[in-house]
Amino acid sequence: MPSDSFWDVAISPFVKRLRERVGNELLVLPSVSVIPRDPEGRLLLVQIIDTGNWATIGGAVEPDESPQAAACRKAEEEAGVTLQLGSVLGVLGGPEYRVTYPNGDKTAYVVTVFGATVQSGTPKPDHEETSDVGWFAPEQLPFDRMGRLAKALFRDIGFGNGGI
């Protein structure tokens, strides 16, 4: 994965079938990001195995899956937690949400960002997509260890300039 990616280490069967038909052409994909907060206001982030970057929990929405269900699924997969989703913090897209993967696949993500709280489970990495999890105070977000997309996302939902 390139250092600016923040989702989907594994390609979904749906996207794999599309790629077989369109090759590396640009795909616009719906995706989600979820930012759980604890009672102290800290934000739960995951560290991506392939890049070592910190990122929000998230990924692509599968066919027939709601954004809410995708956000909950990704939280269980990436951090081992069950969430209570809160409000939508933003619906984002644009040039900074484009990724060209090492194999040449081009993707433009349209991201629905949810706030959330952890309902059950202790955050832990899955060791497939994520290598670590951590709670960060908003003023201590590790922008210097985030990819371009994660920085843009935090900037666009109002967390300072996203370190960029």
Beta strands, then each sheet from edge to edge (+ up, - down):
strand 1: 27-36
strand 2: 43-48
strand 3: 54-55
strand 4: 57-60
strand 5: 82-92
strand 6: 98-100
strand 7: 106-120
strand 8: 130-136
sheet 1: 4+ 1- 7- 5+
sheet 2: 4+ 1- 7- 6+
sheet 3: 3+ 2- 8+
end
